[in-house]
Amino acid sequence: MKKVSVITPWYNGITFVDRYMKMILAQTYSYIELIFIDDGSTDGVIEKIHEYEPIIKKRGFQFIYIIQQHAGQAEALNKGLKVFTGDYVMSVDSDDILVPECIEKRVEFLDHNLKYSMVTSKGWEADEKDLETLHDVYWMQTKEEENLFWRIVNRQISTFLLPYLFRGED
């Protein structure tokens, strides 16, 4: 079984820890390395995440926690990319929600489609106050979309990065 490294930067995201951990522990894929990069949080998120360490390890997941001075999400991701050991790697934000089969389905796709080096899937945008209110993310069909700028401004086209799964090889 191939290992998937999941890199998650954290900055003062204590309100998302319980939901994130429930989501990641519900994944149907078993061989996961969790890499948490704390970006100088001051809200107690470090202690909250460490409360889950025994549960994560009991589930069979590897647990890596790195603390850095506040340098931003890009620096945190770069730090995670330097230490991951998986065959595949993905970045999941602290407020992202993945369906239980997310990682498993993506690994299956890449395992059966060797010409591809990454995979993502359809996403939904949710209101943080009411996770029941989901909006489909519109995918741009071609580079020649009409009124592309205004479609982005009016939130008809997604501009946020969904969690991609990448092959970990060069």
VOPAGU-2260 file (C-alpha; in pm, 1 decimal, decimal comma):
REM VOPAGU-2260
SITE   aa  ch    i         X         Y         Z
SITE  MET   A    0       0,0       0,0       0,0
SITE  LYS   A    1     132,4     343,9     -92,2
SITE  LYS   A    2     171,0     611,7     172,1
SITE  VAL   A    3     -13,2     944,0     138,1
SITE  SER   A    4     137,6    1246,8     310,7
SITE  VAL   A    5    -120,4    1508,6     408,8
SITE  ILE   A    6      31,5    1849,2     482,5
SITE  THR   A    7    -184,6    2090,5     680,9
SITE  PRO   A    8     -67,6    2438,6     778,4
SITE  TRP   A    9    -229,0    2574,8    1094,9
SITE  TYR   A   10    -249,3    2934,5    1207,2
SITE  ASN   A   11    -489,4    3008,7    1492,3
SITE  GLY   A   12    -738,6    2752,5    1366,0
SITE  ILE   A   13    -847,7    2603,2    1697,4
SITE  THR   A   14   -1215,0    2627,4    1597,8
SITE  PHE   A   15   -1151,6    2381,0    1313,0
SITE  VAL   A   16    -947,7    2115,8    1497,9
SITE  ASP   A   17   -1233,4    1887,0    1607,7
SITE  ARG   A   18   -1401,8    1892,0    1266,6
SITE  TYR   A   19   -1070,7    1839,7    1085,5
SITE  MET   A   20    -969,9    1545,7    1306,0
SITE  LYS   A   21   -1310,0    1380,2    1273,1
SITE  MET   A   22   -1283,9    1419,2     895,4
SITE  ILE   A   23    -928,4    1288,1     865,5
SITE  LEU   A   24    -988,3     994,9    1102,6
SITE  ALA   A   25   -1293,5     895,6     894,5
SITE  GLN   A   26   -1084,3     849,1     579,1
SITE  THR   A   27   -1120,5     499,7     433,6
SITE  TYR   A   28    -755,4     498,2     324,7
SITE  SER   A   29    -526,1     363,1     595,6
SITE  TYR   A   30    -166,5     451,8     512,1
SITE  ILE   A   31    -149,3     822,8     589,5
SITE  GLU   A   32     126,5    1046,1     719,7
SITE  LEU   A   33     -18,6    1360,7     878,6
SITE  ILE   A   34     214,3    1659,5     878,0
SITE  PHE   A   35      93,6    1957,3    1077,5
SITE  ILE   A   36     288,0    2280,7    1037,1
SITE  ASP   A   37     201,0    2534,6    1305,6
SITE  ASP   A   38     265,3    2882,5    1168,7
SITE  GLY   A   39     310,0    3061,9    1501,3
SITE  SER   A   40     -40,9    3010,7    1640,8
SITE  THR   A   41    -134,6    3181,8    1967,0
SITE  ASP   A   42    -483,4    3038,4    2023,6
SITE  GLY   A   43    -399,2    2699,7    2180,2
SITE  VAL   A   44    -424,0    2502,2    1855,7
SITE  ILE   A   45     -91,4    2330,1    1930,7
SITE  GLU   A   46    -221,9    2173,3    2250,8
SITE  LYS   A   47    -557,6    2088,0    2092,1
SITE  ILE   A   48    -396,7    1901,1    1802,2
SITE  HIS   A   49    -164,9    1713,1    2038,5
SITE  GLU   A   50    -473,0    1586,6    2227,5
SITE  TYR   A   51    -551,6    1388,2    1911,7
SITE  GLU   A   52    -202,3    1241,2    1871,0
SITE  PRO   A   53    -280,2     910,8    2052,6
SITE  ILE   A   54    -602,2     865,9    1852,3
SITE  ILE   A   55    -422,4     939,9    1526,0
SITE  LYS   A   56    -146,5     691,1    1606,6
SITE  LYS   A   57    -398,6     427,7    1720,7
SITE  ARG   A   58    -567,4     466,1    1380,3
SITE  GLY   A   59    -229,1     376,6    1228,4
SITE  PHE   A   60    -150,4     719,7    1088,7
SITE  GLN   A   61     190,7     876,8    1130,5
SITE  PHE   A   62     192,6    1206,0    1321,9
SITE  ILE   A   63     444,7    1483,3    1254,7
SITE  TYR   A   64     412,4    1827,6    1413,7
SITE  ILE   A   65     642,1    2115,3    1323,9
SITE  ILE   A   66     633,0    2461,2    1478,2
SITE  GLN   A   67     765,0    2767,4    1299,3
SITE  GLN   A   68     753,0    3138,7    1364,4
SITE  HIS   A   69     469,8    3304,2    1174,2
SITE  ALA   A   70     587,8    3315,7     812,9
SITE  GLY   A   71     267,3    3247,8     619,2
SITE  GLN   A   72      92,9    2952,8     459,6
SITE  ALA   A   73     332,6    2921,1     165,5
SITE  GLU   A   74     633,3    2889,2     396,2
SITE  ALA   A   75     447,4    2631,9     606,8
SITE  LEU   A   76     366,0    2426,3     296,6
SITE  ASN   A   77     725,8    2446,6     178,7
SITE  LYS   A   78     841,6    2318,2     516,1
SITE  GLY   A   79     600,5    2024,8     487,4
SITE  LEU   A   80     723,1    1948,0     137,0
SITE  LYS   A   81    1076,1    1915,7     273,0
SITE  VAL   A   82     983,1    1646,5     527,4
SITE  PHE   A   83     708,4    1436,8     365,9
SITE  THR   A   84     792,7    1072,3     295,5
SITE  GLY   A   85     480,4     952,1     113,7
SITE  ASP   A   86     441,8     812,2    -234,4
SITE  TYR   A   87     170,2    1074,9    -276,5
SITE  VAL   A   88     129,8    1416,6    -117,9
SITE  MET   A   89    -161,3    1653,5     -72,9
SITE  SER   A   90    -222,9    1979,5     107,5
SITE  VAL   A   91    -542,9    2008,1     307,7
SITE  ASP   A   92    -630,8    2337,6     474,5
SITE  SER   A   93    -748,9    2331,4     834,4
SITE  ASP   A   94   -1100,2    2435,4     730,3
SITE  ASP   A   95   -1132,0    2189,0     439,7
SITE  ILE   A   96   -1376,5    1899,9     457,6
SITE  LEU   A   97   -1304,0    1578,4     267,3
SITE  VAL   A   98   -1557,0    1301,2     215,4
SITE  PRO   A   99   -1441,7     972,8     376,3
SITE  GLU   A  100   -1341,3     814,1      43,1
SITE  CYS   A  101   -1153,6    1120,0     -85,8
SITE  ILE   A  102    -798,1     999,1     -40,3
SITE  GLU   A  103    -874,0     637,4    -129,0
SITE  LYS   A  104   -1044,9     729,5    -457,6
SITE  ARG   A  105    -763,3     962,7    -558,7
SITE  VAL   A  106    -497,0     700,3    -485,0
SITE  GLU   A  107    -693,9     443,1    -686,9
SITE  PHE   A  108    -712,4     684,8    -979,4
SITE  LEU   A  109    -339,0     757,1    -983,0
SITE  ASP   A  110    -251,4     389,7    -930,9
SITE  HIS   A  111    -457,5     296,6   -1237,8
SITE  ASN   A  112    -364,3     598,5   -1451,7
SITE  LEU   A  113      13,4     615,8   -1452,2
SITE  LYS   A  114      27,7     890,0   -1716,1
SITE  TYR   A  115    -123,1    1137,9   -1468,0
SITE  SER   A  116      80,8    1301,2   -1194,3
SITE  MET   A  117    -203,2    1464,9   -1001,0
SITE  VAL   A  118    -575,9    1438,8    -942,4
SITE  THR   A  119    -849,8    1644,7    -782,4
SITE  SER   A  120   -1226,6    1623,5    -782,6
SITE  LYS   A  121   -1535,4    1836,1    -779,7
SITE  GLY   A  122   -1569,5    2057,2    -477,3
SITE  TRP   A  123   -1833,2    2246,4    -288,7
SITE  GLU   A  124   -1809,2    2577,3    -113,6
SITE  ALA   A  125   -1978,2    2582,6     226,5
SITE  ASP   A  126   -2078,0    2866,2     452,5
SITE  GLU   A  127   -1877,1    2823,8     774,4
SITE  LYS   A  128   -2181,6    2920,3     983,0
SITE  ASP   A  129   -2405,6    2663,1     817,9
SITE  LEU   A  130   -2222,8    2366,7     667,1
SITE  GLU   A  131   -2553,0    2245,7     525,5
SITE  THR   A  132   -2549,3    2529,9     272,2
SITE  LEU   A  133   -2330,3    2394,6      -5,5
SITE  HIS   A  134   -2263,0    2556,0    -340,1
SITE  ASP   A  135   -2119,4    2367,6    -634,9
SITE  VAL   A  136   -1785,9    2499,6    -747,2
SITE  TYR   A  137   -1801,9    2599,5   -1112,6
SITE  TRP   A  138   -1517,6    2465,3   -1320,5
SITE  MET   A  139   -1394,4    2665,4   -1616,2
SITE  GLN   A  140   -1448,2    2453,2   -1926,2
SITE  THR   A  141   -1205,6    2624,2   -2165,4
SITE  LYS   A  142    -951,9    2903,6   -2165,3
SITE  GLU   A  143   -1179,9    3095,9   -2400,2
SITE  GLU   A  144   -1467,5    3136,7   -2152,5
SITE  GLU   A  145   -1669,6    3448,8   -2224,3
SITE  ASN   A  146   -1677,7    3717,4   -1955,2
SITE  LEU   A  147   -1424,7    3521,9   -1751,3
SITE  PHE   A  148   -1326,7    3817,9   -1532,7
SITE  TRP   A  149   -1685,3    3900,2   -1437,4
SITE  ARG   A  150   -1767,1    3535,6   -1375,6
SITE  ILE   A  151   -1482,0    3523,4   -1123,0
SITE  VAL   A  152   -1588,6    3852,8    -960,0
SITE  ASN   A  153   -1947,8    3727,4    -930,5
SITE  ARG   A  154   -1824,2    3399,5    -776,3
SITE  GLN   A  155   -1950,1    3192,3   -1068,4
SITE  ILE   A  156   -1606,6    3037,1   -1114,7
SITE  SER   A  157   -1395,9    2900,1    -832,5
SITE  THR   A  158   -1066,8    3071,2    -762,0
SITE  PHE   A  159    -965,0    2866,9    -458,7
SITE  LEU   A  160    -735,6    2568,8    -470,7
SITE  LEU   A  161    -901,2    2236,0    -404,3
SITE  PRO   A  162    -691,5    1964,1    -240,3
SITE  TYR   A  163    -495,3    1793,7    -517,2
SITE  LEU   A  164    -318,9    1462,2    -470,4
SITE  PHE   A  165      24,0    1461,4    -636,7
SITE  ARG   A  166     269,8    1184,4    -700,8
SITE  GLY   A  167     560,9    1228,4    -464,0
SITE  GLU   A  168     823,0    1136,6    -719,6
SITE  ASP   A  169    1031,2    1379,2    -925,8
